[in-house]
């Protein structure tokens, strides 16, 4: 089961559990804090015991050029959802650019393993269905940590459904056992490859944060606002530190600088 499907399954369960928790919460800004902290601890343990060892083995055995090609391949698949969300947000010019990226990389770039579009100065954008819902006026709701997924919100979790419908790997289920197995294997490789990419930056979060939970929550919420507003940061807000969650991705602890 892919990480997106797993997150959606647990989100349905969370809606039932958290409805009762919210009425007794002490922190109105974070009504599900008790659940969130315990879930973050569970996710951290899962990461330490399962994903991190897989990522280390992946980095040890995978040659650099092959690793880059695999990352490019999944990044190219992500462009499908990105250009769909471009048009859903009425970003017509950007949508045309992202379709061009996908076509160019899928053909000249050999199924996306070579990022030809970036070589030709076609920028990579970051749009997901949760951002689309925000543009449509859907409120975020309280901060929510989802098992096996990580930082999110009710709007972000609902956005996972839209993202899942735009992911071509999820449709291998309808193409028979072999194709379904290939799709599941691709999900595992994708998750491991993404986790391997964050090995060098995650130490900062643990060492720099007095309260790791608050640091991740604040960074996540700021970064999501940054994406939704297309980097138009209000003058009265401080966005000095970001955590790049790549559209709610649980394991991306890569710190990025805001663009001017």
Secondary structure, 3 states (H helix, E strand, C coil): CCHHHHHHHHHHHHHHHHHHHHCCCCCHHHCCHHHHHHHHHHHHHHHHHHHHHHHHHHHHHCCHHHHHHHHHHHHHHHHHHHHHHHHHCCCHHHHHHHHHHHHHHHHCCCCCCCCHHHHCCCCCCCCCHHHHHHHCCCCCCCEEEECCCEEEEHHHHHHHHHHHHCCHHHHHHHHCHHHHHHHHHHHHHHHHHHHHCCCCCHHHHHHHCCCHHHHHHHHHHHHHHHHHCCCCCCCCCCCCCEEECCCCCCCCCEEECCCC
